[in-house]
Amino acid sequence: MTALALVLTGSAVLACDYPSPPKDMPDGATSSKDEMIAGVKKIGKYQEDMAAYLSCIEADEIVANQQLGDDEEEAKKQRKEMFDKKYNAAVDEQTRAVEEFNIEIREFKARSE
């Protein structure tokens, strides 16, 4: 029962900071080259932060599973399902942010040709 309570409350063993996608990204239709380069740097930093977050939640999951006993398979299964959802949602958000910026880059390049 204790393991189930830990699973349901989602108590974290490590403090993993979820990065937000960068705000105020440049518009490929109107931005200068310098503004686009600054956008590339922002999106790169976001990707680094997201990689650190994903590594952190992976480590958190390993530690949490080690704290569960061998007889707590249902709790491990529930933790795995929650972890997969959290991990996949973060990857999906990162992919979306990068794809949106790639659209702006293509628009900038098309304008520059």
C-alpha positions as CSV (number, residue, x, y, z in Angstrom):
1,M,0.0,0.0,0.0
2,T,2.9,2.4,0.7
3,A,4.3,1.8,-2.7
4,L,1.0,2.6,-4.3
5,A,0.8,5.8,-2.3
6,L,4.3,6.8,-3.6
7,V,3.2,6.0,-7.2
8,L,0.0,8.0,-6.9
9,T,1.6,11.0,-5.3
10,G,4.4,11.0,-7.8
11,S,6.9,12.0,-5.1
12,A,10.2,12.7,-6.8
13,V,13.4,11.5,-5.5
14,L,15.4,14.1,-7.4
15,A,14.4,17.6,-8.3
16,C,14.0,17.7,-12.1
17,D,13.2,21.1,-13.6
18,Y,11.0,20.9,-16.6
19,P,12.2,23.4,-19.2
20,S,9.7,25.7,-21.0
21,P,10.1,26.2,-24.7
22,P,11.7,29.5,-25.6
23,K,9.5,32.5,-25.9
24,D,9.7,35.3,-28.4
25,M,11.2,33.2,-31.1
26,P,12.1,35.1,-34.3
27,D,9.6,35.3,-37.2
28,G,11.3,34.0,-40.4
29,A,9.3,36.4,-42.5
30,T,10.6,39.6,-40.8
31,S,13.6,38.8,-38.6
32,S,17.2,39.7,-39.4
33,K,20.0,37.2,-39.7
34,D,21.2,38.1,-36.2
35,E,17.8,37.6,-34.8
36,M,17.6,34.1,-36.4
37,I,21.0,33.2,-35.1
38,A,19.8,34.2,-31.6
39,G,16.8,32.0,-32.1
40,V,19.1,29.1,-33.0
41,K,20.9,29.6,-29.8
42,K,17.7,29.7,-27.8
43,I,16.4,26.5,-29.3
44,G,19.8,24.9,-28.8
45,K,19.8,25.8,-25.1
46,Y,16.2,24.5,-24.8
47,Q,17.3,21.2,-26.3
48,E,20.2,21.0,-23.8
49,D,17.9,21.8,-20.9
50,M,15.4,19.2,-22.1
51,A,18.1,16.5,-22.4
52,A,19.1,17.3,-18.8
53,Y,15.5,17.0,-17.7
54,L,15.0,13.7,-19.5
55,S,18.2,12.3,-17.9
56,C,17.1,13.5,-14.5
57,I,13.7,11.9,-14.7
58,E,15.4,8.7,-15.9
59,A,17.7,8.7,-12.9
60,D,14.7,9.5,-10.6
61,E,12.8,6.5,-12.0
62,I,15.8,4.2,-11.4
63,V,16.1,5.3,-7.8
64,A,12.4,5.1,-7.2
65,N,12.2,1.5,-8.6
66,Q,15.2,0.5,-6.5
67,Q,13.2,1.6,-3.4
68,L,10.3,-0.6,-4.3
69,G,10.5,-4.2,-3.1
70,D,10.4,-7.3,-5.4
71,D,6.8,-8.0,-4.3
72,E,5.6,-4.6,-5.6
73,E,5.3,-5.5,-9.3
74,E,2.0,-3.6,-9.7
75,A,3.5,-0.4,-8.2
76,K,6.5,-0.8,-10.6
77,K,4.1,-1.3,-13.5
78,Q,2.2,1.9,-12.6
79,R,5.4,3.9,-12.2
80,K,6.6,2.7,-15.6
81,E,3.3,3.8,-17.2
82,M,3.5,7.2,-15.6
83,F,7.2,7.6,-16.5
84,D,6.5,6.7,-20.1
85,K,3.8,9.3,-20.3
86,K,5.9,12.0,-18.7
87,Y,8.9,11.2,-20.9
88,N,7.0,11.0,-24.1
89,A,5.1,14.2,-23.4
90,A,8.4,16.1,-22.9
91,V,9.9,14.7,-26.1
92,D,6.7,15.6,-28.0
93,E,6.8,19.2,-26.7
94,Q,10.5,19.5,-27.6
95,T,9.8,18.1,-31.1
96,R,7.0,20.5,-31.6
97,A,9.1,23.5,-30.5
98,V,12.0,22.6,-32.8
99,E,9.6,21.9,-35.7
100,E,8.0,25.3,-35.3
101,F,11.3,27.0,-35.3
102,N,12.4,25.0,-38.4
103,I,9.4,26.4,-40.2
104,E,10.7,29.9,-39.4
105,I,14.2,29.0,-40.6
106,R,12.9,27.7,-43.9
107,E,10.8,30.9,-44.3
108,F,13.8,33.0,-43.5
109,K,16.0,31.1,-46.0
110,A,13.3,31.4,-48.7
111,R,13.1,35.1,-48.2
112,S,16.9,35.4,-48.4
113,E,17.3,33.6,-51.7
